[in-house]
Every structure is written in structure tokens, then in C-alpha cells.
């Protein structure tokens, strides 16, 4: 009888340990699901705000690049661009859902700075540089949105992003005129 009682006691210990381990695993999965849900709920308004502000910035840049300079609508677009530049866009630009060490693509901040510098250069108003940098900003926003949502696809890349770095790194030559930047055709 002692042997049977000892086996029952031993089986009870194994069952207790199994139950404890199962409860621990269940707790771990529950906490992980809670963390993921909380993170998604936190990111939702950031993603909405980022999309809205990126659309506003891209729209303002496109208007500045395509409208006759100094028209009333151009002036409004300029005011919108600088408001976004110095304010709300800085809150959400370049947010990534995962950390990244990849610095191959320009950031939205760099694209805004490059376009802003071009905008301040009176000789560049209405130039191909403004058109290309506007497209570069839009493409950079598109890649940034993909990073925010945690994915990258080749369709998100745009060739106009390269112009942002080219424009940012081009020194102004002696004589005060900045050479036009062009997009090299990919072979």
C-alpha cells in the first residue's frame, strides 16, 4: 500500500508541476498578446497622423514645384510647407516600428531639408530641381510609411530619392549659381 501511495503522491507532484508550467506558459502568451495589442493601439494614431502629415507635406511641395511662384496659391503652399517643416511633421517623421541601422535611403527629414533649401534659393523656384525634390519627398514619405507599418517592398522604393542626397551634398560653385541636378538613368 505504501508503494501505491508513493506512486500516487509522485504522480500528483508531476501533475502539479505540469499544471504550474502550463499556467506559466499561458500567462506568458497572455502578456505577450497584451503587449502586442497595446503596441498596435499606440501605433494606430501615429500611423494616421503620419499619413495625413506626409500627404500635406507632399502636396505643399508639389504645389510649390508646379504653380507659378508668388501666386496666392503658391504663397499658401509655402506657408503650409514651412508650418509642417517647423512643427507637426517633426513629431512623426521617420518613425519606424522596428529599429533600423540602414541609412541607405534618405529620411523624410533630409527630404524636407533638401526641398526647403531649394525653396529658399530664388534661382531654383520653378526649376526641375524643385520638381525632382518634390517627387523625392513623396517617394521618401512612401518608404517611411512602409517602415512605420513594419514592411519593405521594392515597390516602395523610388528613384527620385537619390536626388535628395545629390542635392544636399552638392556644394554651391563659385559665382553663386548652383548646377542643375539630374537623375542618372539606371541601366
C-alpha positions in Angstrom: 0.0 0.0 0.0 2.9 2.3 0.7 4.2 1.8 -2.8 0.9 2.7 -4.4 0.5 5.8 -2.1 4.1 6.8 -3.0 3.3 6.4 -6.8 0.0 8.4 -6.4 2.0 11.1 -4.4 4.7 11.1 -7.2 2.0 11.3 -9.9 0.3 14.2 -8.1 3.7 16.1 -7.9 4.1 15.6 -11.7 0.6 16.8 -12.4 1.1 19.8 -10.1 4.3 20.7 -11.9 2.7 20.2 -15.3 -0.2 22.4 -14.3 2.2 25.1 -12.9 4.3 25.0 -16.2 1.1 25.2 -18.3 -0.2 28.1 -16.3 3.2 29.9 -16.7 3.1 29.3 -20.5 -0.5 30.6 -20.6 0.5 33.7 -18.6 3.5 34.4 -20.9 1.3 34.1 -24.0 -1.4 36.3 -22.5 1.2 39.0 -21.5 2.7 38.9 -25.0 -0.7 39.3 -26.6 -1.5 42.2 -24.3 1.8 43.9 -25.2 1.3 43.4 -28.9 -2.3 44.7 -28.7 -1.2 47.7 -26.7 1.5 48.4 -29.1 -0.8 48.3 -32.1 -3.3 50.6 -30.3 -0.4 53.0 -29.5 0.8 53.0 -33.1 -2.6 53.5 -34.7 -2.9 57.3 -34.1 0.8 57.7 -35.0 0.3 56.0 -38.3 -2.9 58.0 -39.1 -1.1 61.3 -38.2 2.0 60.3 -40.1 0.0 59.5 -43.3 -2.0 62.8 -43.0 1.0 65.0 -42.4 3.1 63.2 -45.1 0.2 63.9 -47.6 0.1 67.5 -46.6 3.9 68.0 -46.9 4.0 66.2 -50.3 1.0 68.2 -51.5 2.6 71.5 -50.4 5.9 70.6 -52.1 4.1 69.6 -55.3 2.2 72.9 -55.4 5.4 74.9 -54.8 7.2 72.9 -57.6 4.3 73.3 -60.2 2.5 76.5 -59.5 3.7 79.9 -60.7 5.9 81.3 -57.9 4.4 84.1 -55.8 0.8 83.4 -56.8 -1.7 83.4 -54.0 -2.0 79.6 -54.0 1.8 79.3 -54.1 2.1 81.6 -51.1 -0.4 79.4 -49.2 1.5 76.3 -50.1 4.7 77.9 -48.9 3.1 78.8 -45.6 1.8 75.2 -45.3 5.3 73.7 -46.1 7.1 75.8 -43.5 4.4 75.2 -40.9 4.8 71.5 -41.4 8.6 71.8 -41.6 8.9 73.7 -38.2 6.1 71.9 -36.4 3.8 68.9 -36.7 5.8 66.9 -39.2 8.8 66.7 -36.9 6.6 64.7 -34.4 6.1 61.7 -36.8 8.7 61.9 -39.4 11.0 58.8 -39.7 9.1 56.8 -37.1 9.9 53.1 -37.6 8.1 50.2 -36.0 11.4 48.3 -35.8 14.8 49.8 -35.2 16.9 50.0 -38.3 20.6 50.7 -39.0 20.0 51.0 -42.7 20.9 54.6 -43.7 20.9 53.9 -47.5 17.7 55.8 -48.1 17.3 59.4 -47.2 14.9 60.2 -44.3 11.8 62.4 -44.6 13.7 65.0 -42.5 16.5 65.1 -45.1 14.0 65.3 -47.9 12.2 68.2 -46.2 15.5 70.0 -45.6 16.7 69.5 -49.2 13.4 70.8 -50.6 13.4 73.7 -48.1 16.9 74.7 -49.1 15.9 74.5 -52.8 12.8 76.6 -51.9 14.9 79.3 -50.3 17.2 79.5 -53.4 15.4 82.1 -55.5 17.1 80.9 -58.7 15.6 77.4 -58.2 11.9 78.4 -57.9 10.0 76.5 -60.6 13.1 74.5 -61.7 13.4 70.9 -62.5 15.2 70.6 -59.1 12.1 71.5 -57.3 10.0 69.0 -59.3 12.5 66.3 -58.7 12.9 67.1 -55.0 9.1 67.2 -54.6 8.9 63.7 -56.1 11.9 62.7 -53.9 9.9 63.8 -50.8 6.8 61.9 -51.9 8.9 58.7 -52.5 10.7 59.1 -49.2 7.4 59.5 -47.4 6.1 56.3 -49.1 9.2 54.4 -47.9 8.8 55.8 -44.4 5.2 54.8 -44.2 6.2 51.3 -45.2 8.8 51.2 -42.4 6.2 52.5 -39.9 3.9 49.7 -40.8 6.8 47.3 -40.5 7.4 46.1 -44.0 9.5 46.9 -47.0 8.8 46.1 -50.6 10.7 47.0 -53.7 7.6 48.8 -55.0 8.0 51.4 -52.2 11.4 52.5 -53.5 11.6 55.4 -55.8 14.5 56.6 -58.0 13.8 60.3 -57.1 15.0 59.7 -53.5 18.6 59.6 -54.8 18.2 63.3 -55.8 17.7 64.3 -52.2 21.2 63.2 -51.3 22.7 64.6 -54.5 21.2 68.0 -53.9 22.1 68.0 -50.2 25.7 67.1 -50.9 26.3 69.5 -53.9 28.3 72.5 -52.9 27.4 75.8 -54.5 30.1 76.7 -57.0 31.9 80.0 -57.2 29.9 82.6 -58.9 26.7 81.8 -57.0 24.9 79.6 -59.4 24.1 76.0 -58.3 24.3 73.5 -61.1 21.1 71.6 -62.1 20.9 68.2 -60.6 19.7 65.4 -62.9 18.6 61.9 -62.3 21.0 59.5 -63.9 19.2 56.8 -65.9 19.6 53.4 -64.3 21.0 50.9 -66.8 
